Amino acid sequence: MSSHLTSPGTSALSEKHWRHLMAPAPYSPPSYPEGYSVRARPPDRKQSRNGRTWGRSPAIHFGRENTPHLNPERPDFLEGAIAAKSDFQAQDDDVLLSSQPKSGTTWLKALVVSIMDNYAARTTNNVNDAMVQYDLLTENFPHDLIPSLEIQIFNPSKASASPIPLPTVRGRPRLYQTHVPYGMLSESIKTSGCKIVYITRDPKDVLVSSWHFLDANNQSTEEPYPMEDAFESFCKGVQAFGPFHDHVLGYWRECLARPDKIIFLSKDEADRTIYRCSLERLKTLQVNMEGIGKWSGLPKSSYFRRGDVGSHLK
């Protein structure tokens, strides 16, 4: 991995640049991509209560026109996003997963890992044993298998960390993940053959899931951030990695323009499709249990038995 990526340490901001970054006025460092501005975001009294700000933990907020706002608690995340944009060199067979936080990211990582690593089940005659023995998800946290560009790989605080074990160490393609808006992606991602898989979710579910996530990781002894305030902030676009609809529409428009480049998924639609197509449901529907097939002349119910993996043993 290091042979394809510039070390995060080489993109760390100098002390002089850091002072500019922390200044309240807009600042465009010459080392950053042209047209890209960075500024510190002062606390918004309307979006906080007792000094607490909704969404402060996720580290950075992207406002209109993809302008990032620094979270003073985690400046390394902002550095990582900037470094990933300028330094990451995508390859034609890379796969990048993208989403807003709490939109199905962990589920998508687990799904992609399972699909990419399914060859393991073909390395033994006993399918059930292979699934247990080679299933990466039984021993690995999904976020450790597909690393985030801005939070893990290019994060300056992680520069000296051990390499992250990717499921692609056995081959290609390389798998990565990001939360940044489309406009903040590296140009090499946009211009190369790298494929993007974007997943989104009902914004109401994103809000509630984000609220619970932040509350579960609240290190203080204070009461949870009021849901009413969180709702108001979310509607105003105060959300980690940018306003929800701006984030989604940025990838959606690009998907319409380049359907061969971006796959756009809805977690809600995926869940409904999985349920609708499940054998457990299909074999209990009256339309499949009664009558004779028009063209086969055979009972419809005869087409459904178990459908389990390894059902030849049962």
N, C-alpha and C positions, 0 to 999 in steps of 0.2 A: 504493500500500500504506500509506503513511504517513497517508492520510486516514482509514483505518479502524482504525488501531492507535495506542495511546498510546505515545509514545516511551519506550524502555527506560530512558532516563536519569531520567524522572520517577518511576520505581519503585525507583531505587537506594536502598539503605539508608543512613541517616544514620550518622555516626560513633558516636553514642550507641547506635543500634539495632545497629550492627555489633559493639560491645563486648558487648551482651547476647547476640547471636547466637553469639559465640565462647565464651560462658560455658558451663560444663559442665552447669548446671541447665536444666531446660525453661523456655522463654520464649515467650509469646504476644504479639507486638507488636500494638498496637491497630489498626495500619493493615492488618493481614492479615485474610483472611476469618475470620469467626467460627468458632470450634471448630478452628482450624488451628494447630498448634504446630510450633515449629522448635527444634532444639537441636543443638549441636555434638556430633559423635560422637568420643569419645576412642579412641585406637588400641586395638585388641583384640589382646592378646598371643597369644591362642590362634589368631587368624586371620592372624598375621604371622610372618615369619622374617627375621632380620637387619634388622628395621625396615621390611620391605616388607609391604604389606597387599594381599591379593587384591582385584582390582577397584578399586584406588584411582584409577586413571587416568580412568574414566568420569565422575568428579566427584561424584555424589551417590548415596546409597542411600536407598530408601524402605522403612521398616520396617512393622510391623503398624499397621493403621489409617491407612496412607498418611502416616506421620510421616517427613519427610525428614531425613536425617543429612548434615551438611556434610562435604565433603571439603576440607580446608584448602588443597590444591593448586589447586583450581578452584572457589572460592566464587562466581564469576560464573555458573556453571551453576545453582546453587541460586537465586541471585537471579533468573535468567531464568525458572526454573520458577515461582517465586512471582509474578513480574510477569505471566507469561502467564496464570496462573490468575485473577488479579484484573483484568487490563487488556484481555485479548484479547476483541474483540467479533466473534463469528462471524456470518456471514450465511447465509441459508437455502440458498444454492447452493454453499457452501464444501464442500470434500472434505478430510477429515483422515485421514492414514495413521498408524496407531499400531502399536507392537510393542515387545518387549524388544530390546535391542541383540543383533546377530548372530542374528536370527530370520528373515532374508530381507528386511530393510528396503531395502537397495540394489536388490535384484532387483525388489521391488514398485514402487519409485520409477521404475525404468526401464520397467516394464510399464505403469504408469499414464500416464507421459509419452507412450509410444508410442500408447496408446489415445486419449488426449485430443488428440494432435497428428496423428492419422492422416489428417486432411483434406488434408494437404500432398500426399499421393500423388495426389489428384484434381485438382491444379492444373496438370498437364501431361499430354500424351498419352503420354509415355514413362514408364511406371511405374517401370522400373528406375532411370532417371536421377533421378526424383523421390525415390525412397527414399534415394539417396545424397546428393542435394543438400539435402534438407529434414530428414533424420533428425537431430534434436537430439542424440541420443546419440553421434554421431560427433565432436562438438566440445564436449560439455558433460558434466561429471561429474554423475551422477544426483543427488548431494546438493546440488549448486548449483542444480538445476532445481526441486526441491521442498524448501524450507528447513525447518529445525527451529524450532519456536516457542521452546523454552527454550535451545537451543544457539546459534542464529543470530539470530533476530529480536529476542527480548527479552533477549538476553545483554548486560549493560551494557558489556562490553568491546568489543562490536560496534556500539555505538550510532552511532559516527561512520563506520562502514564504508559502502561504496557499496551501493546497493540490489541485491538479489540478482535476477538475470534469471530471472523465472518464465516457464514456457511459456504461462501464461495472460495474458501481456501483450497477446495478440491478442484476448482475449475472456475469458469466464468459463467455468467457475467458478474460484475461487482454490484452489490446492493447497498444503497444509501437512502437516507431519509432527511427531510427538511420540513420546517414549519413556515419558512419565509414566503412572502407573496411572490407571484410569478415575476414581477418586475425586479425583484432582488436576487434572482437566480444568476449564477455565473453565465457569462455569454457562451462559454464552451458547452454548457448544458443545452442552451437554446439552439445552437448552430450545429451541434454534432448529432449523431444518430441515437444518442441517449434517449431512452423511453421514460416517460413520466406517468406514474399511476397516482391519480388524485382521488381522495375520498372525502366526502362531506356528509353532513348529518343535519337533521332538523335543528335549526338554531335554538329552539326552546330546550331541546335535550342537551345541546352544547353548553348553554348557560347553566343549567342545573348541574350537569356533570362537572363543569369547571368550578362551580361554587363548592361542591362537595370535595373535589380534589384539593382545592386550596385550603378548605377547612381542615381536612385530614392531615395536611402538611403544615398547619399553623403551629409554629414553635412557641408562640406566646401563650400567655394564660388568659388573654382577652376573649370576650365572647365572639362567636362567628360574625363575619362581616354581614351586615343586614342584607337579606335577599332583595328587598325593595331597592336598596342603593345599587346592588350589583346589577339588577335588571335595568335600572336607569342608565348606568354606565355602559352596559352592553349595547343598549339601543343607541347610545351616542357614539358608538364605535370605539370605546375604551376597552380594548380586548388585546390580549397577548398576540403579537404578530399581525395586528391590523384589524380594522373593522371587518366583521364577519362577511357581509355581503360583498365588500370590495375584494376580499381574499378569494371567495368562491367564484365570483364573476371573472376575475382575472384569469383563472385557469379555465373556466368554462368557455370564455371567448376564444382563448387559444386552442382549446379542444375543437371548437367548431371550425376554426381556420386550418388546423393541422390535426385531423383525426388520426393520422398515422403516427403522430408524435405523443399524444396524450390520451390516456384512458381515464374517463371521468366516471367515478363510482359514487353511488349513494348508499350509505350504510343501511338506511331504512329499506330501500328497494332490495338490497342484497338479502337482508333478513327475511323479507316477505317472499322473495323468490326461493330461498332455501326451504322455507316452510311449505310453500305451495308445491314444490317438487319432491318433498320428502316421501319416501315409500310408505311411511307410517300413515301419512294423510291420504295418499292416492288410493291405497288399498282399503280404506274405510269409506270412500265416497260411494254413494249409492249408484252413481252412473257407471262406476267401474265394477260393481259387485253383482249387478243384475243384467240379464239379457245376453244376447249373442252379438259378436262382432259382425258388422255389416259385410265385410269383405272376407273374413277368415271363416265365418260360420262356426267359430269356437266360442265357448263361454268367456266373457270378459274377465271373470274372476280368476281364470286359469293363468292369466298373464302376471299375476302377483302372488309371490310366495313369501320369501324372507328378504332377499336382496342384501344379505349381510356378507361382509368380507369373510371368506373361509366357511361359507355356508355348506360346502361339500362335506364338512366334518359333522354336520348337525342333522 
